[in-house]
């Protein structure tokens, strides 16, 4: 049996090393008052999920900003007027073209923010974004895929292709034959797994940049292919297992917790009884999953109220509400922002509360070849 020990120093469950920087200051994607700034900072400055790629992927590597450029971009963004930055998904949805659903998808939004960052970061040159790669065949023209980002590193005069993904995976146990496997990380809707996504990027998407069709579309060759994989990983009741470095998972990756409704409520009540400080809660809409939550007190709720809401949701018997019963809900534990920001609550930890039966379905999905 593996020796797994929770670290509850950050709240209900650990928020991960990324909650504060080496200087003890919260990173920009958590502390900035504007969500525009926070989301843009998250998409361009938050730590990657992976520190290295699996063996056999030697033709590509994990994306890295050029030396000095990242710090210069962070300084630029910290001083930027939020009104000049890209809108949030919520803002976009108020005036989006009903036929353009892509712009409102979380992954597409994160890509859009990264494009903005590369286009404005000092000392870097964005060459192209979302480049379709097509090939003529006997039936016409086939679209092979698209290149997410192509940029030039002036310091070494290399052209770099990045494939970006912003993903959220919950690690499930109960698969002892191969528990330490990237396929044990499943999406909350059970559609995809981290191992499958990475395999698709490395074996299908990045090689497109080295095709003759890509060279023709860009007008030049790609010198480097890199994986730009951001996101959050969530562990059962906040217990981070040992040995994740074997999978290439970065030690400072952003992490949260997932729990059943009763387990979550039990820990919340226990912490309240221990006098661990005031805590409020909120449910995070998918549009707000990227960066740290920052919520007016009027939009928060107690653990008891949230427990009642989730109980009703998971027991909703309406025949058309299966998605409500079966889908995990992202919730955020909050703490006061400080005496200088009265009425504002900020994220302490985040996690998924999962409905009855979800874990069994998730384990089955993780085991599937």
C-alpha positions in Angstrom: 0.0 0.0 0.0 1.4 3.4 -0.9 2.1 5.9 1.9 0.1 8.9 0.9 -0.1 11.9 3.3 -2.2 15.0 2.8 -0.7 18.4 3.2 -3.4 20.7 4.5 -1.2 23.8 5.1 -2.9 25.7 2.4 -6.5 25.1 3.4 -9.0 22.3 2.7 -6.3 20.9 0.5 -3.0 22.0 -0.9 -3.0 24.6 -3.6 0.4 23.6 -4.7 3.7 25.4 -4.7 2.4 27.9 -7.3 0.3 29.7 -4.7 3.2 31.9 -3.8 6.5 32.7 -5.5 10.0 32.4 -4.2 9.7 35.9 -2.8 6.5 35.0 -0.8 4.3 37.1 -3.0 1.2 35.7 -4.8 1.8 35.4 -8.5 0.1 37.8 -10.8 -2.6 35.4 -11.9 -3.8 35.3 -8.3 -3.3 38.8 -7.0 -4.3 41.1 -9.9 -7.6 42.9 -9.3 -8.7 42.5 -13.0 -9.6 39.1 -14.3 -8.4 40.2 -17.7 -4.9 40.5 -16.2 -5.2 37.3 -14.1 -6.3 35.2 -17.0 -3.6 36.6 -19.3 -1.0 36.1 -16.7 -2.2 32.5 -16.1 -2.0 31.6 -19.8 1.5 33.0 -20.2 3.2 32.8 -16.8 1.8 30.0 -14.8 3.9 26.8 -14.3 3.5 24.0 -16.9 2.1 20.7 -16.0 5.2 18.8 -17.2 8.9 19.3 -16.6 9.8 16.8 -19.3 8.2 14.6 -21.9 8.1 10.8 -21.8 10.9 8.7 -23.2 10.8 8.4 -26.9 9.7 12.0 -27.5 13.2 13.3 -28.1 12.3 15.4 -31.2 10.1 17.7 -29.1 10.4 19.2 -25.6 8.5 21.2 -23.0 8.0 24.8 -24.0 10.2 27.4 -22.4 10.2 31.2 -22.8 13.6 32.6 -23.9 15.8 33.8 -21.1 14.9 37.3 -19.9 11.8 37.5 -22.1 9.4 36.0 -19.5 10.5 38.5 -16.8 10.2 41.4 -19.2 6.7 40.3 -20.2 5.6 39.9 -16.6 6.8 43.5 -15.8 4.9 44.7 -18.9 1.7 42.9 -17.9 1.9 44.0 -14.3 1.8 47.6 -15.4 -0.7 47.3 -18.3 -4.1 49.0 -18.2 -6.6 46.1 -18.0 -8.9 47.9 -20.5 -6.2 47.4 -23.2 -6.1 43.6 -22.6 -8.2 40.8 -24.2 -11.7 40.4 -22.8 -12.6 37.5 -20.5 -14.9 34.7 -21.8 -17.8 36.2 -19.9 -17.3 39.6 -21.5 -16.9 38.0 -24.9 -20.2 36.0 -24.4 -22.1 39.3 -24.1 -21.5 40.2 -27.7 -20.2 37.0 -29.4 -21.4 35.8 -32.8 -23.8 33.0 -32.1 -22.1 31.1 -35.0 -18.6 31.4 -33.5 -18.6 29.0 -30.6 -14.9 28.5 -30.8 -14.0 31.9 -29.3 -15.9 31.0 -26.1 -14.3 27.6 -25.5 -11.8 27.6 -22.6 -8.9 26.1 -24.5 -9.4 28.5 -27.4 -9.6 31.4 -25.0 -6.3 30.4 -23.4 -4.7 30.1 -26.9 -6.0 33.6 -27.7 -4.4 35.0 -24.6 -1.1 33.3 -25.3 -1.1 34.8 -28.8 -1.6 38.3 -27.3 1.3 37.7 -24.9 3.7 36.6 -27.6 2.7 39.5 -29.8 3.4 42.0 -27.0 6.3 40.5 -25.1 9.5 42.4 -25.5 12.2 40.6 -27.4 10.1 38.0 -29.2 8.4 37.9 -32.6 5.0 36.2 -33.2 5.0 34.9 -36.7 1.7 33.1 -37.0 -1.2 31.6 -35.0 -3.8 29.0 -35.8 -2.3 28.2 -39.2 -4.3 25.6 -41.1 -2.2 22.9 -42.8 -3.8 21.5 -45.9 -2.9 18.8 -48.4 -4.4 18.3 -51.9 -5.5 14.8 -52.7 -7.7 13.0 -55.3 -10.8 14.2 -53.5 -9.9 17.8 -53.2 -8.1 19.5 -50.3 -7.8 17.8 -46.9 -7.2 19.9 -43.7 -4.6 18.0 -41.7 -4.8 20.2 -38.7 -3.4 23.6 -37.6 -0.4 25.0 -35.9 -1.3 26.8 -32.7 1.6 29.2 -32.4 4.8 29.9 -34.5 7.3 32.5 -33.2 10.9 33.5 -33.7 13.5 33.6 -31.0 15.7 36.5 -32.1 18.5 35.6 -29.7 19.3 32.3 -31.5 17.4 33.0 -34.8 15.2 29.9 -34.5 11.6 29.5 -35.5 9.6 27.7 -32.8 6.3 25.9 -33.1 4.2 25.6 -29.9 1.2 23.4 -29.5 -0.9 24.7 -26.5 -3.4 23.0 -24.3 -5.1 24.2 -21.1 -6.4 21.1 -19.3 -7.9 20.0 -16.0 -7.6 16.4 -14.9 -8.5 14.4 -11.8 -6.2 11.5 -10.7 -8.1 8.4 -9.8 -6.7 5.4 -7.9 -7.8 1.8 -7.8 -5.8 0.7 -10.8 -3.0 -0.9 -9.0 -1.5 -2.6 -12.0 -0.5 0.7 -13.5 -1.5 3.4 -11.0 1.4 5.6 -11.9 0.3 6.3 -15.4 -0.7 9.5 -17.2 -3.9 7.7 -18.2 -4.9 7.8 -14.5 -5.6 11.5 -14.9 -9.1 11.9 -16.4 -11.2 14.9 -17.3 -14.1 15.7 -15.1 -16.5 14.8 -17.9 -14.5 11.5 -18.5 -14.0 12.3 -22.2 -10.3 12.5 -22.2 -7.1 11.5 -20.3 -3.8 13.3 -19.8 -1.9 10.5 -21.4 -4.1 10.5 -24.5 -3.9 14.3 -24.8 -0.1 14.3 -24.6 0.2 11.4 -27.0 -2.0 13.3 -29.5 0.1 16.5 -29.2 3.4 14.7 -29.5 2.5 12.2 -32.3 -0.1 14.1 -34.3 0.0 17.8 -33.8 3.6 18.7 -33.4 4.8 16.7 -36.4 2.6 18.8 -38.6 5.1 21.6 -38.2 7.8 19.5 -39.9 5.7 18.7 -43.0 6.3 20.1 -46.5 2.8 21.6 -46.3 3.6 23.5 -43.2 6.8 24.9 -44.7 4.8 26.0 -47.7 2.1 27.6 -45.6 4.7 29.5 -43.4 7.3 30.2 -46.1 10.1 28.7 -43.9 10.9 25.7 -41.9 10.3 25.0 -38.2 13.5 24.7 -36.1 12.0 23.6 -32.7 8.7 21.9 -31.7 7.5 22.3 -28.1 4.6 21.3 -25.9 2.9 24.2 -24.1 0.7 22.3 -21.6 -0.9 24.3 -18.8 -3.6 23.4 -16.4 -4.5 22.0 -13.0 -4.2 18.4 -11.6 -6.6 17.4 -8.8 -5.9 14.6 -6.2 -8.3 12.6 -4.1 -8.9 14.6 -0.9 -5.8 16.7 -1.5 -3.4 13.7 -1.2 -0.6 14.1 -3.7 1.0 10.7 -4.4 4.8 10.3 -4.5 6.6 9.4 -7.7 4.9 11.9 -10.0 8.4 13.0 -11.2 8.7 9.6 -13.0 5.8 10.7 -15.2 7.5 14.0 -16.0 5.0 16.1 -14.0 6.5 19.4 -12.9 7.1 19.7 -9.1 5.5 23.2 -9.1 2.4 22.3 -11.1 -0.9 23.8 -10.1 -2.9 21.3 -8.1 -6.1 21.0 -6.2 -8.3 18.3 -4.7 -11.3 16.3 -5.5 -13.7 14.7 -3.0 -17.1 13.2 -2.6 -19.8 15.5 -1.2 -19.6 13.9 2.3 -15.8 13.9 2.4 -15.6 17.5 1.4 -18.2 18.6 3.9 -16.5 16.6 6.7 -13.1 18.3 6.1 -14.8 21.7 5.9 -16.5 21.2 9.2 -13.4 19.8 10.8 -11.4 22.9 9.8 -14.1 25.2 11.0 -14.1 23.4 14.4 -10.3 23.8 14.6 -10.6 27.6 14.2 -8.5 27.6 11.1 -9.7 31.0 10.0 -12.8 32.3 8.3 -13.7 30.6 5.0 -16.3 31.1 2.4 -17.1 29.2 -0.7 -18.1 29.7 -4.3 -18.8 27.6 -7.3 -16.5 28.3 -10.3 -18.1 28.5 -13.7 -16.0 27.0 -16.4 -15.2 30.5 -17.8 -13.4 31.2 -14.5 -11.3 28.0 -14.2 -8.0 29.5 -15.4 -6.8 32.0 -12.8 -7.2 32.6 -9.1 -10.8 33.4 -8.0 -11.5 36.9 -6.6 -15.1 37.2 -5.4 -17.2 39.9 -3.7 -18.6 38.7 -0.4 -22.2 38.8 -1.8 -21.3 36.1 -4.3 -19.9 33.7 -1.7 -21.7 31.1 0.5 -21.1 29.0 3.6 -20.1 25.4 3.4 -23.5 24.4 4.8 -25.4 26.3 2.0 -23.1 24.9 -0.7 -23.6 21.4 0.7 -27.4 21.8 0.4 -27.1 23.1 -3.2 -24.9 20.3 -4.3 -27.0 17.7 -2.6 -30.0 18.9 -4.5 -28.1 19.0 -7.8 -26.7 15.4 -7.4 -30.2 14.1 -6.6 -32.1 16.0 -9.3 -34.5 13.3 -10.7 -35.6 15.3 -13.7 -35.0 13.1 -16.8 -33.4 15.9 -18.7 -31.0 16.8 -16.0 -28.6 13.8 -16.2 -25.7 16.1 -16.9 -26.4 17.9 -13.6 -26.4 14.7 -11.6 -23.3 13.2 -13.2 -21.0 16.2 -13.6 -18.4 17.1 -10.9 -18.6 20.8 -9.7 -15.6 23.0 -9.3 -15.7 24.8 -6.0 -13.3 27.3 -4.5 -12.4 27.8 -0.8 -12.0 31.5 -0.1 -10.3 33.7 2.5 -10.5 37.5 3.0 -8.3 39.4 0.6 -7.0 41.7 3.4 -8.0 44.8 5.4 -7.0 47.0 2.5 -9.6 45.2 0.3 -12.8 45.0 2.4 -15.6 42.8 1.1 -13.3 40.8 -1.3 -12.5 37.1 -0.9 -9.7 35.4 -2.8 -8.9 31.8 -3.5 -7.3 29.6 -0.8 -7.8 26.3 -2.6 -10.0 24.8 -5.3 -11.3 21.4 -6.1 -14.1 19.2 -7.6 -16.9 17.8 -5.6 -17.9 14.7 -7.4 -21.4 13.1 -7.5 -22.2 9.5 -6.4 -20.9 6.9 -8.8 -18.4 9.3 -10.5 -15.3 7.7 -9.1 -16.3 4.2 -10.3 -16.9 5.6 -13.8 -13.6 7.4 -13.7 -11.6 4.3 -12.7 -13.3 2.4 -15.6 -12.3 5.2 -18.0 -8.7 5.2 -16.7 -8.4 1.5 -17.2 -9.7 1.5 -20.8 -7.1 0.9 -23.5 
